[in-house]
Structure formats: C-alpha cells, structure tokens
Amino acid sequence: MVIAVVADIVGSRKLDDRSAAQRVLDKTIALVEQDIPLASQPLTPTVGDEQQGVYRRLEDALISLLMIQLRLPDGVGFRFGVGIGAVSSVESVHRELADGPGWYAAREAIETVHAKEGRTVPRSRTWIVGAPGQDEVMESTIAASNAYLLVRDELVGAMSERERRLTYGRLIGRSQLDLADEEGITQPSVSKSLRNAGSTAILDGVVALRGGTS
C-alpha cells in the first residue's frame, strides 16, 4: 500500500506575497520532518500552488499532515487530498511525472475537500480516497478515517495560532513548562489553552493512530 498526497495552498491567489508564503510552507514541512520523520517522500512543490508527497502508511500520513496544519502560522494553509493505491512515474525530457491510481485517487480526494469547503464544511482540509480494488477492510478504514478527519479539521480550524503551537509542542513531547516559558505565559495558562481548544482530543487521536491507548 502506498499513500499519495496532493496538497494545494488555501487562498493562494489572494496571498500578498506568494514567494514568502512558499518559504513558510517549505520551512514548516522541513521542521515537521525533522521533529517526527514519517514521509518516504516529503511534500515537495510541483507546479503552481501544488505539492506532492508519499507515505508508507495511512497513519503516518495523517499524523504528518496534522503536524503541518498545527505548525503553520495564520494566513497560510494547505488542503490535502490523500490517495491510497499504487504510484508510478512517467519519464519526460523535463522531469519524472507522477502517475498511477494512487495519484488519481489523491486528486479526487482534494476535489472533495474543495467541494466540502465551499459548501457546508468550510474548515474541511483533508480527505481520503482509495483507488479501485480496495478490500472491505480498507474501505471501512477509509470511511472511519474520513469521519475522524472531518472532526479533527473542525477542531484545528477553530484554534488560534498560539493554541496550534501549544498543541504541536505537546504532540512532539515538549512539557507544558517549556511551552509556557517559550510563550511567556504561565503553565496553568498553557493547560487552560489546551483544554479550551480541545487539544487533548487531538493528541489522544494521535496516540490511537499510533496504535496505543491514552
């Protein structure tokens, strides 16, 4: 199983400085991979506002994409289309071109995100589609994962930039005291922010994705 991810930038045409935004995205992806390396091919710009990446396992992709969402500052964001299926490359005189049912599924997934975002779920940012031929277990896994993602994106989308930073810090194992010192606030304030933002649910979800219990 291969997990293909297509990402595009939210509101890319409205950004005041597209180049500066791309530098923020590149730095964020690099920092996430440094903190918890999960991608077999980290998200890399391809053309326009699109990026592509590959993961070995669905849970790795979901954790890594969450980390990117949490780490990005206000004003810069991604949508993610996650495709499950085989991927290949096509030789070109310019560069290798991504191809295969995994990529087709990822594109279908990101189109679904656009549709949901534009209608009834404006904070939707992530969706999964399986290429044809998935077994019943994977189909059930995809359905359950999409239900989880709808709620996860809603929680993350409602967070302030500080709340996302604090949640990210806890996800990578930093203590509340360290985070309080960095933010210039008290440890009880960190705890209150995490509680009010629903961060515990997000963090427990990561534990569940890793196969553990909280």
C-alpha angles and dihedrals in degrees: 000000000000126000113213119192128197115189130186131186118257110239093355093162092055097052114117092215114022093181092053090049091052090052089053091050093048092048092047094051091048092050093049091051089048093052097044114001108209108142123093085200113017118220108285130183114256112168134337110341095335130114130185132203141166132219131186097220134031093231090054091053094047093050094045094048090049090053091052091050091051095045098050117095124235114286097034123078146150137224114212130209111192119199126190115205146071120317131198140168133241119216116239134175087243104041143314113294121217113240142159139082093291090063093044088053091048091053091049088050094053090048087056090052090052091050095049092044091052095049128027105343107050094171094054110125108156137049137166129217125180120218115242115286101044114151123239093263093055092044089055091046091052093048093049092044092052091051088052092047093054090058095039093053090048091054095045092044091056094052124102118236090258092050090052091050092050092047091049091050092053091046091059092046104261117150124246089241092056091048091048091053091049093049095042093239136107126273091244088055090054091050092049093049092050092048095047092047094053091242094147090063090051092048094045087051090057090051089052091049089054089054097253136114127239 
